[in-house]
Amino acid sequence: MAPVLEGVSPLRLKSCPAAALIFLWILVPGLALARDLFVTVITVGGETASNSTNSFQSVGNLFDEATVAELFPTYQQGLTAYSAVLDFRGVITGLSFDAGADVFRFEIPALGIALAFTGGSRDSSVQQFEDWLRGENVGAANSQNSLTPFLRALVAQSPVDPVAGNPNSLESRMFESDLGLGTLGSFLEDFSDFSDDTANTDDSAKPPNVWKLDFDFGHFAAGPHGGETYDLDIAFGWNVNRRIILMADLATMFSVAEGEALTGLGNFGLGLQGRIAEGWNLALMVRGGVVGSVDVGAVAAMVTVSLVNHMGFDFSEYRLEMSNMVGFASSIDGIEIEGIALNYDGLTNVVLKNGLSLYRELGGSRPLRARLFLTDTQYFGDDLWLEHSDEIGLGLGMAASKDGVRTYDPVALDLSYVFGSAYDAFHLKLSFRF
């Protein structure tokens, strides 16, 4: 059968008991049936059919009268009862119209959500449902506050939520940027030729400033979904003296889920790093970020505060670096993009990141430096889809010095693998330091 509407792919499943279909739906999420971000199974008079889309903007179209009538020739618009199960990016919901009624019912029993949308006609009631998903107040019972538990469930159950809960979300990317910026500065032992005098205005007596530019490409599989990520990060470190560095960065990411659902996010961070002793740095980071996607259906802003511990140990031709970070994140309400304004009611998490990097200079006519690294990430606080993940990787850089600063890689290439429960991703990152 040809698609019912653009961007939506229906699949007829006649003579299949609805209870059995729902059982398979919940217990076997990896079926191709659930690959799109929004998938519904509609039951009319004992027959079932499925419909799906990767566009949040088209979710309401799955239930309009013309679409249902094309799926079911016996369907009488405005009269025939039907029920539906909607997989909304991983959260299972129920929807229905009673016979001869125009009240559209939306239920998530596990969350205690039971809403009724009445618009005067079935299509108008579905439109009210769409407006509610966008964060609009649709009557006293269907206020924006009634949407917050659903948004929290998406963060906890959706593999591709843009706000939090997976390594490609705003929260995760902000913490990743905090760790990267917090380990930007070199160690005190690398600045033996420079002064601690903060009042010294002679630039030759201060360590050189540093710029960082990173390009990252990733391919991920999260639950039944897959996609690509594209990151661009730029950072600057100003060495006040050999003890103190002020840092700032701007990080952006675009992700494409299922080949068409686009999400964009950006964050800006400020940091102060102190070189406490030889081979020991401490940094305090503050960051703000926003994310939006009209395809996935999410808009949010967030702030993070992180403390980064960075230590280095030299032995023979090796250097071992250890990084530890504790960070706090909280969502900010009041952000609106393309008519979508959502309230996460202070979504809050704490993260612990612990990493090890082992470097070895390879020598040769053009000195190179190899790197093996591992980072462990654990979240606490509000429920998330993925609360623990690890990254392991290999890197190769051009070992060099800059104005007396050693252990400096002006160009480096990293290949890494990120993994967690039902999550896998490969990343290729090209880094420049100048």
Secondary structure, 3 states (H helix, E strand, C coil): CCCCECCECCEEECCCCHHHHHHHHHHCCCCHHHCCCEEEEEEECCEEEEEEECCHHHCHHHHCHHHHHHHCCCCCCCCCCEEEEEEECCEEEEEEECCCCCEEEEEEHHHCEEEEEECCCHHHHHHHHHHHHCCCCCCCCCCHHHHHHHHHHHHHHCCCCCCCCCCCCHHHHHHHHHHHHHCCCCCHHHHCCCCCCCCCCCHHHCCCCEEEEEEEEEEEEECCEEEEEEEEEEEEEEECCCCEEEEEEEEEEEEEECCCEEEEEEEEEEEEEEEEECCEEEEEEEEEEEEEECCCCEEEEEEEEEEEEEEEEEECCEEEEEEEEEEEEEEECCCEECCEECCCCCCEEEEEEEEEEEEEEEECCCCEEEEEEEEEEEEEECCCCCCEEEEEEEEEEECEEECCEEEECCEEEEEEEEEECCEEEEEEEEEEEC
